[in-house]
Every structure is written in C-alpha cells, then in structure tokens.
Amino acid sequence: MKRDIISLKNVKGVQYVTIYYDTILSATVDEWVGDFETKENFISGLYIVLTNIQKNKSKKWLADLTKIEGDFSFMKDHILQFIIPQAKSAGLLYEALVLPYNIFSILSVQTAMEEVDGIEIHLFSSVQEAGIWLNAKI
C-alpha cells in the first residue's frame, strides 16, 4: 500500500518523479520517468525522498530509475555530501537501485553511487528483484 504520495512535474507539465512510502516493503520509494529537465528539478525530487525517509524513519529506500532519461552524474557530489549523510542520520540502512534501461543513464548511476559508505547499496535490473532483496532486510 502506498502512502504519502507526492509527484513532481517539469515545466512542460509532464510528471518526472513520484515519491511515496510503501507499507508492504516498509520502504521509501521514488519512481523517475522521462526527463527531469534541470538540476533543480532533480534536487527537488531528492529532497522529497529525503523528507519521506525522515518522516517515515525508513531504513530502506527503493529508487526505481528504469524509465529515467538523461545524465545525472553531475549530482554525484550533492548526493554524497548532502542526501546520503542526512538519510543515513535518519536511520537509512539499505538502498536498492533499479538501473535505467538507457545505457548512458546506467553509467550515470554507477558513477554517482560508487563511493557511498555506511549504507548497503545494491544495483538491480528489475523492481521485483529489488523488492525481494529489501524484503529480506530487517
């Protein structure tokens, strides 16, 4: 069951991310679709994810990037310096990253997440695999 659902739209009015708490997984989930367009849009989405983690005291995070488009490797420093430490201090222990279908986006994910410390992060090719792994945690 989903609760605390928030969706963001880009300037064209197209939804690019939906964030919610999944009561079955006991996890914060973010689902990215298409082009987020700007660095500011991506940051806005990440901070809503962080707020959801903090509000729900999530120990688990499932990031569904299968349908995201574009390069977000430019966000590596921001993710590592701000998002991850705050999520970790809120109690986050596990992150399941579901890789994008687009090869360039896959490389962006791998570049951005290769240096995270203190949170167990695994990369998956499907949301189902990620959910199974997260369900085995805690």
N, CA, C and O atoms as a GROMACS GRO file, in nm:
protein
  552
    1MET      N    1   0.084  -0.118   0.000
    1MET     CA    2   0.000   0.000   0.000
    1MET      C    3   0.089   0.125   0.000
    1MET      O    4   0.189   0.131   0.071
    2LYS      N    5   0.051   0.221  -0.080
    2LYS     CA    6   0.127   0.346  -0.090
    2LYS      C    7   0.064   0.453  -0.002
    2LYS      O    8  -0.058   0.465   0.005
    3ARG      N    9   0.150   0.531   0.065
    3ARG     CA   10   0.101   0.646   0.140
    3ARG      C   11   0.201   0.760   0.126
    3ARG      O   12   0.315   0.739   0.083
    4ASP      N   13   0.158   0.880   0.161
    4ASP     CA   14   0.242   1.000   0.149
    4ASP      C   15   0.291   1.018   0.005
    4ASP      O   16   0.410   1.042  -0.017
    5ILE      N   17   0.201   1.007  -0.091
    5ILE     CA   18   0.237   1.013  -0.233
    5ILE      C   19   0.253   1.158  -0.277
    5ILE      O   20   0.165   1.242  -0.257
    6ILE      N   21   0.369   1.186  -0.339
    6ILE     CA   22   0.396   1.318  -0.396
    6ILE      C   23   0.454   1.298  -0.535
    6ILE      O   24   0.545   1.218  -0.554
    7SER      N   25   0.401   1.372  -0.633
    7SER     CA   26   0.453   1.368  -0.770
    7SER      C   27   0.496   1.508  -0.810
    7SER      O   28   0.434   1.607  -0.773
    8LEU      N   29   0.604   1.515  -0.886
    8LEU     CA   30   0.654   1.643  -0.938
    8LEU      C   31   0.645   1.643  -1.090
    8LEU      O   32   0.662   1.540  -1.154
    9LYS      N   33   0.618   1.762  -1.146
    9LYS     CA   34   0.610   1.776  -1.291
    9LYS      C   35   0.714   1.877  -1.339
    9LYS      O   36   0.750   1.970  -1.267
   10ASN      N   37   0.762   1.856  -1.462
   10ASN     CA   38   0.857   1.951  -1.521
   10ASN      C   39   0.780   2.070  -1.580
   10ASN      O   40   0.658   2.076  -1.568
   11VAL      N   41   0.852   2.163  -1.642
   11VAL     CA   42   0.788   2.284  -1.694
   11VAL      C   43   0.687   2.255  -1.806
   11VAL      O   44   0.600   2.338  -1.833
   12LYS      N   45   0.698   2.141  -1.869
   12LYS     CA   46   0.602   2.102  -1.974
   12LYS      C   47   0.477   2.038  -1.914
   12LYS      O   48   0.384   2.002  -1.986
   13GLY      N   49   0.475   2.025  -1.781
   13GLY     CA   50   0.360   1.964  -1.716
   13GLY      C   51   0.363   1.812  -1.714
   13GLY      O   52   0.264   1.747  -1.682
   14VAL      N   53   0.479   1.756  -1.747
   14VAL     CA   54   0.494   1.611  -1.751
   14VAL      C   55   0.555   1.564  -1.619
   14VAL      O   56   0.657   1.615  -1.573
   15GLN      N   57   0.491   1.465  -1.560
   15GLN     CA   58   0.539   1.410  -1.433
   15GLN      C   59   0.674   1.342  -1.454
   15GLN      O   60   0.690   1.262  -1.546
   16TYR      N   61   0.771   1.374  -1.368
   16TYR     CA   62   0.903   1.312  -1.381
   16TYR      C   63   0.943   1.229  -1.260
   16TYR      O   64   1.038   1.150  -1.269
   17VAL      N   65   0.876   1.245  -1.147
   17VAL     CA   66   0.907   1.161  -1.031
   17VAL      C   67   0.785   1.150  -0.940
   17VAL      O   68   0.709   1.245  -0.923
   18THR      N   69   0.767   1.032  -0.884
   18THR     CA   70   0.666   1.007  -0.781
   18THR      C   71   0.738   0.945  -0.663
   18THR      O   72   0.816   0.850  -0.678
   19ILE      N   73   0.712   0.999  -0.545
   19ILE     CA   74   0.776   0.952  -0.422
   19ILE      C   75   0.665   0.912  -0.325
   19ILE      O   76   0.564   0.982  -0.312
   20TYR      N   77   0.684   0.799  -0.258
   20TYR     CA   78   0.585   0.753  -0.161
   20TYR      C   79   0.649   0.656  -0.062
   20TYR      O   80   0.763   0.612  -0.080
   21TYR      N   81   0.574   0.625   0.043
   21TYR     CA   82   0.616   0.523   0.138
   21TYR      C   83   0.534   0.398   0.109
   21TYR      O   84   0.411   0.403   0.105
   22ASP      N   85   0.603   0.286   0.089
   22ASP     CA   86   0.539   0.158   0.061
   22ASP      C   87   0.530   0.080   0.192
   22ASP      O   88   0.631   0.037   0.246
   23THR      N   89   0.407   0.061   0.242
   23THR     CA   90   0.389  -0.006   0.371
   23THR      C   91   0.418  -0.155   0.364
   23THR      O   92   0.448  -0.216   0.467
   24ILE      N   93   0.408  -0.215   0.247
   24ILE     CA   94   0.439  -0.358   0.233
   24ILE      C   95   0.590  -0.380   0.240
   24ILE      O   96   0.636  -0.473   0.307
   25LEU      N   97   0.666  -0.296   0.171
   25LEU     CA   98   0.812  -0.306   0.175
   25LEU      C   99   0.872  -0.239   0.298
   25LEU      O  100   0.987  -0.264   0.334
   26SER      N  101   0.793  -0.155   0.364
   26SER     CA  102   0.845  -0.069   0.472
   26SER      C  103   0.962   0.012   0.419
   26SER      O  104   1.070   0.016   0.478
   27ALA      N  105   0.939   0.077   0.304
   27ALA     CA  106   1.047   0.148   0.235
   27ALA      C  107   0.995   0.276   0.169
   27ALA      O  108   0.880   0.284   0.127
   28THR      N  109   1.084   0.374   0.160
   28THR     CA  110   1.059   0.491   0.078
   28THR      C  111   1.090   0.452  -0.066
   28THR      O  112   1.191   0.387  -0.093
   29VAL      N  113   1.003   0.491  -0.158
   29VAL     CA  114   1.019   0.456  -0.300
   29VAL      C  115   1.013   0.583  -0.383
   29VAL      O  116   0.928   0.669  -0.362
   30ASP      N  117   1.105   0.594  -0.479
   30ASP     CA  118   1.097   0.701  -0.578
   30ASP      C  119   1.102   0.639  -0.716
   30ASP      O  120   1.189   0.557  -0.746
   31GLU      N  121   1.008   0.680  -0.801
   31GLU     CA  122   0.996   0.630  -0.938
   31GLU      C  123   1.016   0.747  -1.033
   31GLU      O  124   0.934   0.838  -1.039
   32TRP      N  125   1.126   0.743  -1.109
   32TRP     CA  126   1.159   0.850  -1.203
   32TRP      C  127   1.118   0.808  -1.343
   32TRP      O  128   1.139   0.694  -1.384
   33VAL      N  129   1.059   0.903  -1.417
   33VAL     CA  130   1.011   0.875  -1.552
   33VAL      C  131   1.052   0.989  -1.644
   33VAL      O  132   1.026   1.106  -1.614
   34GLY      N  133   1.115   0.956  -1.756
   34GLY     CA  134   1.148   1.057  -1.855
   34GLY      C  135   1.256   1.154  -1.810
   34GLY      O  136   1.348   1.118  -1.736
   35ASP      N  137   1.243   1.276  -1.858
   35ASP     CA  138   1.345   1.378  -1.839
   35ASP      C  139   1.307   1.473  -1.726
   35ASP      O  140   1.201   1.536  -1.729
   36PHE      N  141   1.393   1.483  -1.628
   36PHE     CA  142   1.368   1.575  -1.516
   36PHE      C  143   1.402   1.719  -1.554
   36PHE      O  144   1.368   1.812  -1.481
   37GLU      N  145   1.469   1.739  -1.666
   37GLU     CA  146   1.500   1.866  -1.732
   37GLU      C  147   1.611   1.949  -1.668
   37GLU      O  148   1.703   1.990  -1.738
   38THR      N  149   1.604   1.974  -1.539
   38THR     CA  150   1.702   2.064  -1.478
   38THR      C  151   1.760   2.004  -1.350
   38THR      O  152   1.702   1.915  -1.288
   39LYS      N  153   1.876   2.055  -1.315
   39LYS     CA  154   1.940   2.016  -1.190
   39LYS      C  155   1.848   2.046  -1.072
   39LYS      O  156   1.839   1.967  -0.978
   40GLU      N  157   1.781   2.159  -1.077
   40GLU     CA  158   1.690   2.199  -0.969
   40GLU      C  159   1.576   2.100  -0.953
   40GLU      O  160   1.537   2.068  -0.840
   41ASN      N  161   1.521   2.051  -1.066
   41ASN     CA  162   1.414   1.951  -1.059
   41ASN      C  163   1.464   1.823  -0.993
   41ASN      O  164   1.395   1.764  -0.910
   42PHE      N  165   1.584   1.780  -1.031
   42PHE     CA  166   1.639   1.657  -0.974
   42PHE      C  167   1.660   1.674  -0.824
   42PHE      O  168   1.627   1.586  -0.745
   43ILE      N  169   1.716   1.789  -0.784
   43ILE     CA  170   1.739   1.817  -0.642
   43ILE      C  171   1.606   1.820  -0.566
   43ILE      O  172   1.596   1.766  -0.456
   44SER      N  173   1.504   1.882  -0.624
   44SER     CA  174   1.372   1.886  -0.559
   44SER      C  175   1.321   1.745  -0.532
   44SER      O  176   1.270   1.717  -0.423
   45GLY      N  177   1.334   1.658  -0.631
   45GLY     CA  178   1.292   1.518  -0.613
   45GLY      C  179   1.370   1.449  -0.502
   45GLY      O  180   1.312   1.378  -0.420
   46LEU      N  181   1.501   1.470  -0.500
   46LEU     CA  182   1.584   1.406  -0.397
   46LEU      C  183   1.548   1.454  -0.257
   46LEU      O  184   1.547   1.375  -0.162
   47TYR      N  185   1.518   1.582  -0.243
   47TYR     CA  186   1.483   1.633  -0.110
   47TYR      C  187   1.346   1.584  -0.063
   47TYR      O  188   1.324   1.569   0.057
   48ILE      N  189   1.256   1.558  -0.156
   48ILE     CA  190   1.128   1.499  -0.116
   48ILE      C  191   1.150   1.354  -0.073
   48ILE      O  192   1.088   1.307   0.022
   49VAL      N  193   1.239   1.283  -0.143
   49VAL     CA  194   1.277   1.148  -0.100
   49VAL      C  195   1.333   1.154   0.042
   49VAL      O  196   1.293   1.076   0.128
   50LEU      N  197   1.426   1.245   0.065
   50LEU     CA  198   1.488   1.259   0.197
   50LEU      C  199   1.383   1.289   0.304
   50LEU      O  200   1.386   1.230   0.413
   51THR      N  201   1.291   1.379   0.275
   51THR     CA  202   1.184   1.412   0.370
   51THR      C  203   1.099   1.290   0.401
   51THR      O  204   1.060   1.268   0.516
   52ASN      N  205   1.070   1.209   0.299
   52ASN     CA  206   0.992   1.087   0.319
   52ASN      C  207   1.068   0.989   0.408
   52ASN      O  208   1.009   0.927   0.496
   53ILE      N  209   1.197   0.974   0.384
   53ILE     CA  210   1.281   0.886   0.467
   53ILE      C  211   1.276   0.933   0.612
   53ILE      O  212   1.259   0.852   0.703
   54GLN      N  213   1.292   1.062   0.632
   54GLN     CA  214   1.293   1.117   0.768
   54GLN      C  215   1.157   1.102   0.835
   54GLN      O  216   1.150   1.059   0.950
   55LYS      N  217   1.051   1.136   0.765
   55LYS     CA  218   0.916   1.130   0.822
   55LYS      C  219   0.878   0.988   0.862
   55LYS      O  220   0.819   0.966   0.968
   56ASN      N  221   0.911   0.891   0.777
   56ASN     CA  222   0.872   0.752   0.800
   56ASN      C  223   0.979   0.670   0.871
   56ASN      O  224   0.960   0.551   0.897
   57LYS      N  225   1.091   0.736   0.903
   57LYS     CA  226   1.204   0.666   0.966
   57LYS      C  227   1.241   0.541   0.887
   57LYS      O  228   1.265   0.433   0.942
   58SER      N  229   1.245   0.559   0.756
   58SER     CA  230   1.274   0.448   0.664
   58SER      C  231   1.415   0.396   0.682
   58SER      O  232   1.511   0.473   0.685
   59LYS      N  233   1.427   0.268   0.694
   59LYS     CA  234   1.557   0.203   0.694
   59LYS      C  235   1.591   0.154   0.553
   59LYS      O  236   1.705   0.117   0.524
   60LYS      N  237   1.488   0.155   0.465
   60LYS     CA  238   1.504   0.102   0.329
   60LYS      C  239   1.454   0.205   0.226
   60LYS      O  240   1.356   0.276   0.248
   61TRP      N  241   1.525   0.209   0.113
   61TRP     CA  242   1.492   0.301   0.004
   61TRP      C  243   1.502   0.225  -0.127
   61TRP      O  244   1.604   0.163  -0.156
   62LEU      N  245   1.395   0.230  -0.207
   62LEU     CA  246   1.396   0.170  -0.339
   62LEU      C  247   1.387   0.283  -0.441
   62LEU      O  248   1.286   0.354  -0.448
   63ALA      N  249   1.492   0.299  -0.519
   63ALA     CA  250   1.497   0.402  -0.624
   63ALA      C  251   1.478   0.334  -0.758
   63ALA      O  252   1.567   0.265  -0.807
   64ASP      N  253   1.361   0.355  -0.818
   64ASP     CA  254   1.329   0.296  -0.948
   64ASP      C  255   1.367   0.396  -1.057
   64ASP      O  256   1.296   0.493  -1.083
   65LEU      N  257   1.480   0.368  -1.121
   65LEU     CA  258   1.533   0.456  -1.226
   65LEU      C  259   1.516   0.395  -1.365
   65LEU      O  260   1.576   0.442  -1.461
   66THR      N  261   1.433   0.290  -1.376
   66THR     CA  262   1.422   0.219  -1.503
   66THR      C  263   1.383   0.309  -1.619
   66THR      O  264   1.425   0.286  -1.732
   67LYS      N  265   1.301   0.411  -1.593
   67LYS     CA  266   1.248   0.493  -1.702
   67LYS      C  267   1.303   0.635  -1.704
   67LYS      O  268   1.252   0.720  -1.776
   68ILE      N  269   1.406   0.660  -1.625
   68ILE     CA  270   1.465   0.794  -1.623
   68ILE      C  271   1.547   0.816  -1.750
   68ILE      O  272   1.602   0.722  -1.807
   69GLU      N  273   1.553   0.940  -1.794
   69GLU     CA  274   1.633   0.975  -1.911
   69GLU      C  275   1.730   1.084  -1.873
   69GLU      O  276   1.702   1.167  -1.786
   70GLY      N  277   1.844   1.083  -1.938
   70GLY     CA  278   1.941   1.190  -1.916
   70GLY      C  279   2.055   1.151  -1.826
   70GLY      O  280   2.058   1.043  -1.766
   71ASP      N  281   2.148   1.242  -1.818
   71ASP     CA  282   2.270   1.224  -1.740
   71ASP      C  283   2.254   1.300  -1.609
   71ASP      O  284   2.226   1.420  -1.608
   72PHE      N  285   2.273   1.230  -1.499
   72PHE     CA  286   2.267   1.298  -1.370
   72PHE      C  287   2.394   1.274  -1.289
   72PHE      O  288   2.392   1.285  -1.166
   73SER      N  289   2.503   1.240  -1.357
   73SER     CA  290   2.630   1.220  -1.287
   73SER      C  291   2.678   1.351  -1.224
   73SER      O  292   2.758   1.349  -1.131
   74PHE      N  293   2.629   1.465  -1.276
   74PHE     CA  294   2.665   1.595  -1.219
   74PHE      C  295   2.616   1.608  -1.075
   74PHE      O  296   2.660   1.698  -1.002
   75MET      N  297   2.525   1.521  -1.033
   75MET     CA  298   2.468   1.527  -0.898
   75MET      C  299   2.547   1.445  -0.797
   75MET      O  300   2.513   1.442  -0.679
   76LYS      N  301   2.651   1.379  -0.842
   76LYS     CA  302   2.726   1.289  -0.755
   76LYS      C  303   2.768   1.356  -0.624
   76LYS      O  304   2.741   1.302  -0.516
   77ASP      N  305   2.831   1.471  -0.631
   77ASP     CA  306   2.878   1.538  -0.510
   77ASP      C  307   2.762   1.576  -0.418
   77ASP      O  308   2.772   1.560  -0.296
   78HIS      N  309   2.654   1.625  -0.476
   78HIS     CA  310   2.538   1.664  -0.394
   78HIS      C  311   2.478   1.543  -0.323
   78HIS      O  312   2.444   1.549  -0.205
   79ILE      N  313   2.466   1.433  -0.395
   79ILE     CA  314   2.412   1.310  -0.336
   79ILE      C  315   2.502   1.262  -0.223
   79ILE      O  316   2.453   1.228  -0.115
   80LEU      N  317   2.632   1.260  -0.248
   80LEU     CA  318   2.726   1.208  -0.148
   80LEU      C  319   2.745   1.301  -0.029
   80LEU      O  320   2.766   1.254   0.083
   81GLN      N  321   2.737   1.432  -0.051
   81GLN     CA  322   2.764   1.527   0.057
   81GLN      C  323   2.640   1.566   0.136
   81GLN      O  324   2.651   1.602   0.253
   82PHE      N  325   2.522   1.560   0.075
   82PHE     CA  326   2.402   1.608   0.143
   82PHE      C  327   2.295   1.501   0.162
   82PHE      O  328   2.249   1.478   0.275
   83ILE      N  329   2.254   1.436   0.055
   83ILE     CA  330   2.141   1.343   0.063
   83ILE      C  331   2.176   1.219   0.146
   83ILE      O  332   2.106   1.187   0.241
   84ILE      N  333   2.283   1.150   0.109
   84ILE     CA  334   2.318   1.025   0.178
   84ILE      C  335   2.348   1.047   0.326
   84ILE      O  336   2.294   0.973   0.409
   85PRO      N  337   2.430   1.144   0.364
   85PRO     CA  338   2.455   1.163   0.508
   85PRO      C  339   2.328   1.193   0.588
   85PRO      O  340   2.311   1.142   0.699
   86GLN      N  341   2.238   1.274   0.533
   86GLN     CA  342   2.114   1.304   0.604
   86GLN      C  343   2.022   1.182   0.611
   86GLN      O  344   1.957   1.158   0.712
   87ALA      N  345   2.017   1.106   0.503
   87ALA     CA  346   1.936   0.983   0.503
   87ALA      C  347   1.993   0.883   0.603
   87ALA      O  348   1.919   0.817   0.676
   88LYS      N  349   2.124   0.873   0.605
   88LYS     CA  350   2.191   0.783   0.700
   88LYS      C  351   2.163   0.826   0.844
   88LYS      O  352   2.135   0.741   0.928
   89SER      N  353   2.170   0.954   0.872
   89SER     CA  354   2.145   1.001   1.009
   89SER      C  355   1.997   0.985   1.047
   89SER      O  356   1.964   0.981   1.166
   90ALA      N  357   1.909   0.974   0.948
   90ALA     CA  358   1.767   0.949   0.974
   90ALA      C  359   1.739   0.800   0.996
   90ALA      O  360   1.627   0.762   1.030
   91GLY      N  361   1.842   0.716   0.975
   91GLY     CA  362   1.826   0.573   1.001
   91GLY      C  363   1.832   0.484   0.878
   91GLY      O  364   1.817   0.362   0.891
   92LEU      N  365   1.852   0.541   0.759
   92LEU     CA  366   1.857   0.459   0.638
   92LEU      C  367   1.974   0.361   0.643
   92LEU      O  368   2.087   0.399   0.675
   93LEU      N  369   1.945   0.235   0.612
   93LEU     CA  370   2.049   0.130   0.612
   93LEU      C  371   2.068   0.066   0.476
   93LEU      O  372   2.178   0.020   0.444
   94TYR      N  373   1.962   0.062   0.394
   94TYR     CA  374   1.966  -0.012   0.269
   94TYR      C  375   1.905   0.069   0.155
   94TYR      O  376   1.802   0.135   0.171
   95GLU      N  377   1.973   0.063   0.040
   95GLU     CA  378   1.916   0.124  -0.080
   95GLU      C  379   1.924   0.025  -0.194
   95GLU      O  380   2.029  -0.032  -0.222
   96ALA      N  381   1.810   0.005  -0.261
   96ALA     CA  382   1.803  -0.078  -0.380
   96ALA      C  383   1.784   0.016  -0.499
   96ALA      O  384   1.684   0.086  -0.508
   97LEU      N  385   1.882   0.016  -0.588
   97LEU     CA  386   1.876   0.100  -0.708
   97LEU      C  387   1.842   0.013  -0.828
   97LEU      O  388   1.916  -0.080  -0.861
   98VAL      N  389   1.730   0.042  -0.892
   98VAL     CA  390   1.691  -0.032  -1.011
   98VAL      C  391   1.741   0.048  -1.130
   98VAL      O  392   1.699   0.161  -1.154
   99LEU      N  393   1.831  -0.014  -1.205
   99LEU     CA  394   1.902   0.056  -1.313
   99LEU      C  395   1.811   0.095  -1.429
   99LEU      O  396   1.715   0.026  -1.461
  100PRO      N  397   1.844   0.208  -1.492
  100PRO     CA  398   1.769   0.254  -1.609
  100PRO      C  399   1.791   0.162  -1.729
  100PRO      O  400   1.888   0.087  -1.735
  101TYR      N  401   1.698   0.168  -1.823
  101TYR     CA  402   1.711   0.093  -1.947
  101TYR      C  403   1.814   0.159  -2.039
  101TYR      O  404   1.878   0.091  -2.120
  102ASN      N  405   1.831   0.290  -2.027
  102ASN     CA  406   1.920   0.368  -2.112
  102ASN      C  407   2.065   0.353  -2.063
  102ASN      O  408   2.093   0.379  -1.946
  103ILE      N  409   2.156   0.311  -2.149
  103ILE     CA  410   2.295   0.284  -2.112
  103ILE      C  411   2.364   0.407  -2.056
  103ILE      O  412   2.444   0.395  -1.963
  104PHE      N  413   2.336   0.525  -2.109
  104PHE     CA  414   2.402   0.646  -2.059
  104PHE      C  415   2.354   0.678  -1.918
  104PHE      O  416   2.432   0.724  -1.834
  105SER      N  417   2.227   0.654  -1.892
  105SER     CA  418   2.175   0.674  -1.757
  105SER      C  419   2.233   0.571  -1.660
  105SER      O  420   2.258   0.603  -1.544
  106ILE      N  421   2.253   0.448  -1.708
  106ILE     CA  422   2.314   0.345  -1.623
  106ILE      C  423   2.452   0.391  -1.578
  106ILE      O  424   2.486   0.379  -1.460
  107LEU      N  425   2.531   0.444  -1.671
  107LEU     CA  426   2.665   0.491  -1.636
  107LEU      C  427   2.658   0.605  -1.536
  107LEU      O  428   2.745   0.615  -1.449
  108SER      N  429   2.557   0.690  -1.547
  108SER     CA  430   2.540   0.800  -1.451
  108SER      C  431   2.516   0.745  -1.311
  108SER      O  432   2.573   0.795  -1.214
  109VAL      N  433   2.431   0.643  -1.300
  109VAL     CA  434   2.401   0.583  -1.169
  109VAL      C  435   2.528   0.523  -1.110
  109VAL      O  436   2.559   0.547  -0.994
  110GLN      N  437   2.599   0.446  -1.190
  110GLN     CA  438   2.719   0.379  -1.139
  110GLN      C  439   2.823   0.480  -1.094
  110GLN      O  440   2.889   0.460  -0.992
  111THR      N  441   2.840   0.588  -1.168
  111THR     CA  442   2.935   0.692  -1.131
  111THR      C  443   2.893   0.762  -1.003
  111THR      O  444   2.976   0.788  -0.916
  112ALA      N  445   2.765   0.791  -0.990
  112ALA     CA  446   2.716   0.865  -0.874
  112ALA      C  447   2.718   0.783  -0.747
  112ALA      O  448   2.732   0.839  -0.638
  113MET      N  449   2.703   0.652  -0.755
  113MET     CA  450   2.683   0.572  -0.635
  113MET      C  451   2.802   0.485  -0.596
  113MET      O  452   2.793   0.409  -0.500
  114GLU      N  453   2.911   0.493  -0.668
  114GLU     CA  454   3.021   0.401  -0.640
  114GLU      C  455   3.096   0.430  -0.511
  114GLU      O  456   3.169   0.343  -0.463
  115GLU      N  457   3.081   0.548  -0.452
  115GLU     CA  458   3.160   0.583  -0.335
  115GLU      C  459   3.080   0.595  -0.205
  115GLU      O  460   3.132   0.646  -0.106
  116VAL      N  461   2.956   0.550  -0.204
  116VAL     CA  462   2.872   0.565  -0.085
  116VAL      C  463   2.922   0.472   0.025
  116VAL      O  464   2.950   0.355   0.001
  117ASP      N  465   2.932   0.527   0.147
  117ASP     CA  466   2.981   0.450   0.260
  117ASP      C  467   2.876   0.448   0.371
  117ASP      O  468   2.810   0.548   0.396
  118GLY      N  469   2.862   0.334   0.436
  118GLY     CA  470   2.774   0.326   0.552
  118GLY      C  471   2.632   0.284   0.522
  118GLY      O  472   2.555   0.259   0.614
  119ILE      N  473   2.595   0.277   0.395
  119ILE     CA  474   2.463   0.229   0.356
  119ILE      C  475   2.486   0.116   0.256
  119ILE      O  476   2.563   0.130   0.162
  120GLU      N  477   2.418   0.004   0.279
  120GLU     CA  478   2.432  -0.109   0.188
  120GLU      C  479   2.350  -0.081   0.062
  120GLU      O  480   2.227  -0.073   0.068
  121ILE      N  481   2.418  -0.068  -0.050
  121ILE     CA  482   2.352  -0.035  -0.176
  121ILE      C  483   2.374  -0.148  -0.275
  121ILE      O  484   2.486  -0.196  -0.294
  122HIS      N  485   2.265  -0.190  -0.338
  122HIS     CA  486   2.274  -0.292  -0.441
  122HIS      C  487   2.204  -0.242  -0.566
  122HIS      O  488   2.104  -0.171  -0.558
  123LEU      N  489   2.258  -0.278  -0.682
  123LEU     CA  490   2.201  -0.241  -0.811
  123LEU      C  491   2.123  -0.360  -0.867
  123LEU      O  492   2.169  -0.474  -0.859
  124PHE      N  493   2.006  -0.333  -0.922
  124PHE     CA  494   1.919  -0.437  -0.975
  124PHE      C  495   1.872  -0.401  -1.115
  124PHE      O  496   1.872  -0.285  -1.154
  125SER      N  497   1.830  -0.505  -1.189
  125SER     CA  498   1.777  -0.481  -1.323
  125SER      C  499   1.624  -0.478  -1.324
  125SER      O  500   1.564  -0.444  -1.426
  126SER      N  501   1.560  -0.512  -1.210
  126SER     CA  502   1.414  -0.506  -1.205
  126SER      C  503   1.367  -0.464  -1.066
  126SER      O  504   1.435  -0.487  -0.966
  127VAL      N  505   1.250  -0.402  -1.063
  127VAL     CA  506   1.190  -0.360  -0.937
  127VAL      C  507   1.157  -0.483  -0.852
  127VAL      O  508   1.170  -0.479  -0.730
  128GLN      N  509   1.114  -0.590  -0.917
  128GLN     CA  510   1.081  -0.713  -0.844
  128GLN      C  511   1.202  -0.767  -0.767
  128GLN      O  512   1.191  -0.800  -0.649
  129GLU      N  513   1.318  -0.775  -0.833
  129GLU     CA  514   1.440  -0.821  -0.766
  129GLU      C  515   1.476  -0.730  -0.650
  129GLU      O  516   1.514  -0.777  -0.543
  130ALA      N  517   1.464  -0.600  -0.671
  130ALA     CA  518   1.496  -0.502  -0.566
  130ALA      C  519   1.403  -0.520  -0.446
  130ALA      O  520   1.448  -0.516  -0.332
  131GLY      N  521   1.274  -0.541  -0.473
  131GLY     CA  522   1.178  -0.561  -0.365
  131GLY      C  523   1.206  -0.687  -0.285
  131GLY      O  524   1.193  -0.686  -0.163
  132ILE      N  525   1.243  -0.794  -0.352
  132ILE     CA  526   1.277  -0.919  -0.283
  132ILE      C  527   1.396  -0.897  -0.191
  132ILE      O  528   1.396  -0.942  -0.077
  133TRP      N  529   1.498  -0.828  -0.242
  133TRP     CA  530   1.617  -0.801  -0.160
  133TRP      C  531   1.581  -0.716  -0.038
  133TRP      O  532   1.623  -0.746   0.073
  134LEU      N  533   1.504  -0.609  -0.060
  134LEU     CA  534   1.465  -0.522   0.051
  134LEU      C  535   1.378  -0.596   0.153
  134LEU      O  536   1.393  -0.574   0.273
  135ASN      N  537   1.288  -0.682   0.106
  135ASN     CA  538   1.203  -0.758   0.198
  135ASN      C  539   1.284  -0.851   0.288
  135ASN      O  540   1.241  -0.884   0.398
  136ALA      N  541   1.401  -0.891   0.242
  136ALA     CA  542   1.486  -0.979   0.322
  136ALA      C  543   1.562  -0.901   0.430
  136ALA      O  544   1.626  -0.961   0.517
  137LYS      N  545   1.556  -0.770   0.423
  137LYS     CA  546   1.627  -0.685   0.519
  137LYS      C  547   1.534  -0.647   0.633
  137LYS      O  548   1.417  -0.616   0.612
  138ILE      N  549   1.586  -0.650   0.752
  138ILE     CA  550   1.519  -0.612   0.877
  138ILE      C  551   1.382  -0.676   0.890
  138ILE      O  552   1.313  -0.654   0.990
   0.00000   0.00000   0.00000
